[in-house]
Amino acid sequence: MRRCNWTPKEVSIMLQHYLDKTVNEMMTLLPGRNKDQIYSKAKRMGLTSVRKDFLEPASNDKNMVEVDLSSTEGVVKLIRYFNAMGLRFVVEPGAQIQSI
């Protein structure tokens, strides 16, 4: 079986939708990717280890959520927080983050 690299756009789709969609829905969003490829990529990205209910308020403020963006789990947590609030969080393919 030939191995195809994942594009930045596909990775962005995984980050935005994997926790909230079924694998069949993900296959629709990722044409040409099968279930095994999607599950395997999710595992390598650390998405399978993220619990669906792991959003917890910060201890000092019920309206604030603490997120560590240095990890995949932190980024997924932020995306889930936005989605839970009914907001859309978009990860642009190839976006570069610069520290100030």
NORBELBEL-V751414 format. One record per backbone hydrogen bond with DSSP energy under -1.0 kcal/mol. CO is the residue of the C=O (numbers start at 0). NH is the residue of the N-H. E is the energy in kcal/mol with one decimal. If there is no record, write none. Layout:
CO;NH;E
CO;NH;E
This chain:
6;10;-2.2
7;11;-2.2
8;12;-2.2
9;13;-2.3
10;14;-2.4
11;15;-2.3
12;16;-2.4
13;17;-2.2
16;19;-1.0
16;20;-1.3
21;25;-2.2
22;26;-2.1
23;27;-1.3
24;28;-1.8
25;29;-1.9
29;32;-2.1
33;37;-2.2
34;38;-2.9
35;39;-2.5
36;40;-2.5
37;41;-2.5
38;42;-2.1
39;43;-2.3
40;44;-2.1
41;46;-2.5
42;45;-1.0
50;53;-1.4
60;63;-1.5
63;57;-3.0
67;70;-1.1
70;74;-1.9
71;75;-2.7
72;76;-2.4
73;77;-2.1
74;78;-2.3
75;79;-2.7
76;80;-2.2
77;81;-2.3
78;82;-2.6
79;83;-2.7
80;84;-1.4
81;86;-2.7
82;85;-1.6
91;94;-1.9
